[in-house]
Amino acid sequence: MYPAFHKAFPEKVIVSSESASALSSRGSYLFPVTPGKTSPIRDGMGGDSATSEVSAYELYAVDFGSSPDLVFEKQDQNPYVAGEFVWSGWDYLGEPTPYYNARSSYCGIIDLAGFPKDRYFLYQSRWRPDLPMAHILPHWNWPGRVGEVTPVHVFTSGDEAELFLNGKSLGRKKKGRFEYRLRWDDVVYEPGTLLAVAYKDGDKWADCEISTTGPTAQIALIPDRGVIHADGRDLCFVTVRMEDQNGRFVANDQSHISFSLEGPGEIIATDNGFPADFTPFPSTERKAFNGLCLVIVRAIRGESGEIRLIAQTNGLPHSSTAIRVEH
């Protein structure tokens, strides 16, 4: 499309107004993984209609769209293209392609609860080449996959990386022409630690490490601010993160969590970013989706003091966090 348009209108600036339309469910990794740069979604290849999940390997798109990798390639092949607006930056209610028993879309770089998907880091590596960063996917909690091939991909603003599993090098790879991720597609899963060391122009640039965790042992509550105003409108967004006893993120946790609140505030919404979760937003109960959910707290107008948000799930001690409300 770009060459044809450029030929017809050589004096025009070209910007892609709705690029990609790639799809994924945050933190859900489905096997096998397509060996190609992009793929439509089918059961057994990128999608699971039984669970309404789309693989977070970030290689899958609507039939008329493509992965970010292919979008980047077409832009680089046609340097007169000035840039792009990605469809879409954020998941949104409605248009739940490819599964119409869902409430919201799958096409965001960020999910509906505001949590970045893996794709976020692929765009970061593209748009911020000056920022030292590396990102590994998938998570490394696969008790049912010991001895099975579990591809590992690395997004980095560097130009090459070496991957280690439990201290053993799995090889150093360099991005080729029109390549935007590094792939180790033959990794055999064993529990432990993955380490990616990225290089740029031959020098160490960034690293990333993920490990197999223990079982969920605690709920971490992380407010986005410690003080809100008593105007009846100010909000605090509290990330709910499931962790093992060492404080490591348990990326495959799906615990059912109940929330309560003490003090001059109210819970106005919860969410977990899963497009097929129809639990009403005002509910004070929510399942974690792949280790995360969100609680939104609002101050009561005219009342100051301390809000205490409490989270509980079966088998774990309750957790709480405090938020100050000031005039």
C-alpha positions as CSV (number, residue, x, y, z in Angstrom):
1,M,0.0,0.0,0.0
2,Y,2.8,2.5,0.9
3,P,4.6,2.2,-2.5
4,A,1.3,2.6,-4.5
5,F,0.3,5.7,-2.5
6,H,3.7,7.2,-2.7
7,K,3.8,6.7,-6.5
8,A,0.4,8.3,-6.9
9,F,1.1,11.2,-4.4
10,P,4.9,11.6,-4.2
11,E,4.6,15.1,-2.6
12,K,2.4,13.9,0.3
13,V,3.5,13.0,3.8
14,I,2.5,9.5,4.7
15,V,1.5,8.6,8.2
16,S,-0.2,5.3,9.1
17,S,-3.3,6.3,11.1
18,E,-4.3,2.8,12.4
19,S,-1.4,0.4,12.2
20,A,-1.1,-3.3,13.4
21,S,-4.4,-4.3,15.1
22,A,-2.3,-7.0,16.8
23,L,-4.1,-9.0,19.5
24,S,-3.1,-10.5,22.8
25,S,-4.2,-11.3,26.4
26,R,-1.7,-10.0,28.9
27,G,0.5,-12.7,30.3
28,S,-1.2,-15.6,28.5
29,Y,1.2,-17.7,26.4
30,L,-0.2,-20.4,24.1
31,F,1.7,-23.2,22.4
32,P,2.8,-24.0,19.7
33,V,4.2,-20.6,18.7
34,T,4.1,-19.5,15.0
35,P,7.5,-19.6,13.4
36,G,6.6,-16.6,11.3
37,K,6.7,-12.9,11.8
38,T,2.9,-12.6,12.0
39,S,-0.1,-14.9,12.0
40,P,-3.9,-14.8,12.0
41,I,-5.5,-16.3,15.1
42,R,-6.8,-19.8,15.0
43,D,-7.5,-22.4,17.7
44,G,-4.2,-24.2,18.3
45,M,-2.2,-21.4,16.8
46,G,-2.3,-18.2,18.9
47,G,-5.9,-18.5,20.2
48,D,-8.0,-20.6,22.5
49,S,-11.8,-20.1,22.0
50,A,-12.6,-22.2,25.1
51,T,-10.9,-19.7,27.4
52,S,-11.2,-16.6,25.1
53,E,-7.4,-16.0,25.3
54,V,-5.0,-14.8,22.7
55,S,-1.3,-15.6,23.0
56,A,0.9,-12.9,24.4
57,Y,3.9,-13.9,22.2
58,E,2.7,-10.8,20.3
59,L,2.8,-12.4,16.9
60,Y,-0.9,-12.6,16.2
61,A,-3.4,-10.1,14.7
62,V,-6.8,-9.8,13.1
63,D,-7.0,-11.2,9.6
64,F,-6.5,-7.8,8.0
65,G,-3.8,-6.7,10.4
66,S,-0.3,-7.7,11.4
67,S,2.1,-8.0,14.3
68,P,4.2,-4.9,15.2
69,D,7.2,-6.7,13.7
70,L,5.7,-6.7,10.2
71,V,4.5,-3.1,10.6
72,F,8.1,-2.0,11.5
73,E,9.5,-3.9,8.5
74,K,7.1,-2.1,6.1
75,Q,8.0,1.2,7.6
76,D,11.7,0.6,7.3
77,Q,11.4,-0.7,3.7
78,N,9.6,2.6,2.9
79,P,11.5,5.4,4.6
80,Y,9.2,8.1,3.3
81,V,6.6,6.9,5.8
82,A,6.7,9.5,8.6
83,G,5.4,7.3,11.4
84,E,2.3,5.5,12.8
85,F,-0.6,5.7,15.2
86,V,-1.1,2.2,16.6
87,W,-4.5,0.6,16.8
88,S,-4.7,0.6,19.7
89,G,-2.7,2.1,22.6
90,W,-5.2,0.7,25.2
91,D,-7.8,-2.0,25.3
92,Y,-11.3,-0.6,25.2
93,L,-14.9,-1.8,25.8
94,G,-16.5,-3.3,22.7
95,E,-15.1,-4.8,19.5
96,P,-13.8,-7.9,21.2
97,T,-12.3,-9.5,18.2
98,P,-11.7,-12.5,17.9
99,Y,-14.0,-13.7,20.6
100,Y,-17.5,-12.2,20.8
101,N,-18.2,-13.7,24.2
102,A,-15.8,-11.0,25.6
103,R,-16.6,-7.5,26.8
104,S,-13.5,-5.6,25.5
105,S,-10.9,-5.6,22.8
106,Y,-7.6,-7.4,22.7
107,C,-5.7,-5.0,20.5
108,G,-4.2,-2.6,23.1
109,I,-0.5,-2.2,23.9
110,I,-1.9,-1.8,27.5
111,D,-4.8,-3.8,28.9
112,L,-8.1,-2.3,30.1
113,A,-6.8,-2.2,33.7
114,G,-3.7,-0.2,32.7
115,F,-1.1,-3.0,32.8
116,P,1.4,-3.1,30.0
117,K,1.3,-6.2,27.8
118,D,4.6,-7.7,26.5
119,R,4.0,-5.7,23.3
120,Y,4.6,-2.5,25.3
121,F,8.2,-3.4,25.5
122,L,8.5,-4.3,21.8
123,Y,7.3,-0.8,21.0
124,Q,9.6,0.7,23.7
125,S,12.6,-1.0,22.1
126,R,11.6,0.5,18.7
127,W,10.6,4.0,19.8
128,R,13.3,4.5,22.5
129,P,16.5,3.2,21.0
130,D,18.4,5.4,23.4
131,L,16.9,3.7,26.5
132,P,18.9,0.6,27.7
133,M,16.2,-2.1,28.1
134,A,15.7,-5.8,27.7
135,H,12.5,-7.8,28.2
136,I,12.0,-11.6,28.3
137,L,8.9,-13.5,27.5
138,P,7.2,-15.8,28.5
139,H,7.1,-16.1,32.3
140,W,9.0,-19.1,33.7
141,N,6.3,-20.9,35.8
142,W,5.5,-24.0,33.7
143,P,5.1,-27.0,35.9
144,G,3.3,-29.0,33.2
145,R,6.0,-28.3,30.5
146,V,9.2,-29.8,32.0
147,G,11.1,-31.2,29.0
148,E,8.9,-29.5,26.4
149,V,10.0,-26.9,23.9
150,T,9.0,-23.5,25.3
151,P,10.2,-20.6,23.0
152,V,11.8,-17.6,24.6
153,H,11.8,-14.2,22.9
154,V,13.7,-11.1,24.0
155,F,12.7,-7.5,23.1
156,T,15.6,-5.1,23.5
157,S,16.8,-1.7,22.2
158,G,20.2,-3.3,21.8
159,D,21.2,-5.1,18.6
160,E,22.1,-8.5,20.1
161,A,21.7,-10.6,23.2
162,E,22.9,-13.7,24.9
163,L,20.4,-15.9,26.7
164,F,21.2,-18.1,29.7
165,L,19.1,-20.8,31.4
166,N,20.4,-21.7,34.9
167,G,23.8,-20.3,34.0
168,K,24.2,-22.2,30.8
169,S,24.4,-20.1,27.6
170,L,21.8,-20.8,25.0
171,G,23.6,-18.7,22.4
172,R,24.1,-15.1,21.4
173,K,21.9,-13.8,18.7
174,K,22.0,-10.6,16.7
175,K,19.1,-8.8,15.0
176,G,19.2,-9.3,11.2
177,R,17.8,-6.8,8.7
178,F,14.1,-6.2,9.4
179,E,14.3,-8.2,12.6
180,Y,12.9,-6.6,15.8
181,R,13.0,-9.3,18.4
182,L,15.5,-12.1,19.2
183,R,14.1,-15.6,19.3
184,W,15.2,-18.8,20.9
185,D,12.5,-21.1,19.6
186,D,14.0,-24.4,20.7
187,V,14.4,-23.8,24.4
188,V,13.5,-26.9,26.5
189,Y,11.7,-25.9,29.7
190,E,13.3,-26.6,33.0
191,P,12.6,-24.6,36.2
192,G,15.1,-22.0,37.2
193,T,16.3,-18.7,36.0
194,L,16.4,-17.1,32.5
195,L,18.9,-14.2,32.0
196,A,19.2,-12.1,28.9
197,V,22.2,-9.9,28.5
198,A,21.8,-7.3,25.7
199,Y,24.6,-5.6,23.8
200,K,24.7,-2.5,21.6
201,D,27.7,-1.8,19.3
202,G,29.5,-4.6,21.1
203,D,29.2,-3.2,24.6
204,K,26.9,-4.4,27.3
205,W,23.6,-2.5,27.1
206,A,21.0,-4.0,29.4
207,D,20.0,-7.2,31.1
208,C,16.8,-8.9,32.3
209,E,16.2,-11.8,34.6
210,I,13.1,-13.9,35.4
211,S,12.8,-17.0,37.6
212,T,10.5,-19.8,38.4
213,T,8.7,-18.7,41.6
214,G,7.3,-20.5,44.6
215,P,3.5,-20.6,45.2
216,T,1.6,-17.5,45.9
217,A,2.3,-16.5,49.5
218,Q,1.2,-12.8,49.8
219,I,-0.8,-10.0,48.2
220,A,1.1,-6.8,47.5
221,L,-1.0,-3.6,47.3
222,I,0.7,-0.8,45.5
223,P,-1.1,2.6,45.5
224,D,-0.1,5.0,42.7
225,R,-0.1,7.9,45.3
226,G,-0.1,8.2,49.1
227,V,-2.3,11.2,49.4
228,I,-5.6,12.1,47.7
229,H,-7.9,15.1,48.1
230,A,-11.2,15.1,50.0
231,D,-13.1,16.5,47.0
232,G,-15.2,13.5,46.2
233,R,-13.5,13.1,42.9
234,D,-9.8,12.3,43.5
235,L,-8.8,8.7,42.8
236,C,-6.1,6.3,43.9
237,F,-5.3,3.4,41.6
238,V,-4.0,0.4,43.6
239,T,-2.2,-2.3,41.8
240,V,-2.8,-5.8,43.3
241,R,0.2,-8.0,42.7
242,M,0.4,-11.7,43.7
243,E,3.8,-12.7,45.1
244,D,5.7,-15.7,46.5
245,Q,7.3,-15.6,49.9
246,N,10.4,-13.9,48.4
247,G,8.4,-11.1,46.9
248,R,8.7,-12.4,43.4
249,F,5.8,-11.8,41.0
250,V,3.7,-15.0,40.4
251,A,2.7,-14.4,36.8
252,N,0.4,-17.4,36.5
253,D,-1.7,-16.7,39.6
254,Q,-5.5,-16.6,39.2
255,S,-6.6,-16.1,42.9
256,H,-10.1,-14.9,43.8
257,I,-9.6,-11.7,45.9
258,S,-12.1,-9.9,48.2
259,F,-11.6,-6.2,49.0
260,S,-12.9,-4.0,51.8
261,L,-12.2,-0.5,52.9
262,E,-12.1,1.5,56.2
263,G,-12.1,5.2,56.5
264,P,-13.2,8.2,54.4
265,G,-13.3,6.6,51.0
266,E,-15.0,4.0,48.8
267,I,-14.1,1.4,46.2
268,I,-15.6,2.5,43.0
269,A,-14.1,-0.1,40.6
270,T,-12.0,-3.2,40.2
271,D,-10.6,-4.8,37.1
272,N,-8.0,-7.3,35.9
273,G,-7.6,-6.5,32.2
274,F,-9.0,-9.8,31.0
275,P,-11.3,-9.1,28.1
276,A,-13.7,-12.0,28.9
277,D,-14.2,-11.1,32.6
278,F,-17.8,-9.9,33.0
279,T,-17.6,-9.2,36.7
280,P,-19.1,-5.7,37.1
281,F,-16.6,-2.9,37.6
282,P,-18.1,-1.8,41.0
283,S,-17.6,-5.3,42.4
284,T,-15.5,-5.6,45.5
285,E,-14.4,-9.1,44.4
286,R,-12.1,-9.9,41.5
287,K,-10.0,-12.7,40.2
288,A,-6.3,-11.9,39.6
289,F,-5.6,-12.4,35.9
290,N,-2.1,-13.7,35.4
291,G,-1.0,-12.3,38.8
292,L,-2.5,-8.8,38.6
293,C,-5.7,-6.8,39.3
294,L,-6.6,-3.3,40.1
295,V,-8.7,-1.4,42.7
296,I,-9.8,2.2,42.2
297,V,-10.5,4.1,45.5
298,R,-12.2,7.5,45.7
299,A,-12.1,9.9,48.5
300,I,-15.4,11.0,50.2
301,R,-16.1,14.7,49.8
302,G,-15.4,16.8,52.9
303,E,-13.9,14.0,55.0
304,S,-10.2,13.7,55.8
305,G,-8.2,11.0,57.5
306,E,-6.8,7.6,56.6
307,I,-8.2,5.1,54.1
308,R,-7.2,1.5,54.7
309,L,-7.7,-0.9,51.8
310,I,-7.8,-4.6,52.8
311,A,-7.4,-7.6,50.4
312,Q,-8.1,-11.2,51.3
313,T,-8.0,-14.5,49.5
314,N,-8.4,-18.1,50.8
315,G,-5.3,-19.6,52.4
316,L,-3.3,-16.3,52.6
317,P,-2.9,-13.7,55.3
318,H,-4.8,-10.5,54.5
319,S,-2.9,-7.5,53.2
320,S,-3.6,-3.8,53.6
321,T,-2.3,-0.4,52.5
322,A,-3.0,3.1,53.7
323,I,-3.9,6.2,51.7
324,R,-4.2,9.7,53.3
325,V,-7.1,11.9,52.5
326,E,-6.5,15.6,53.0
327,H,-8.5,18.8,52.4
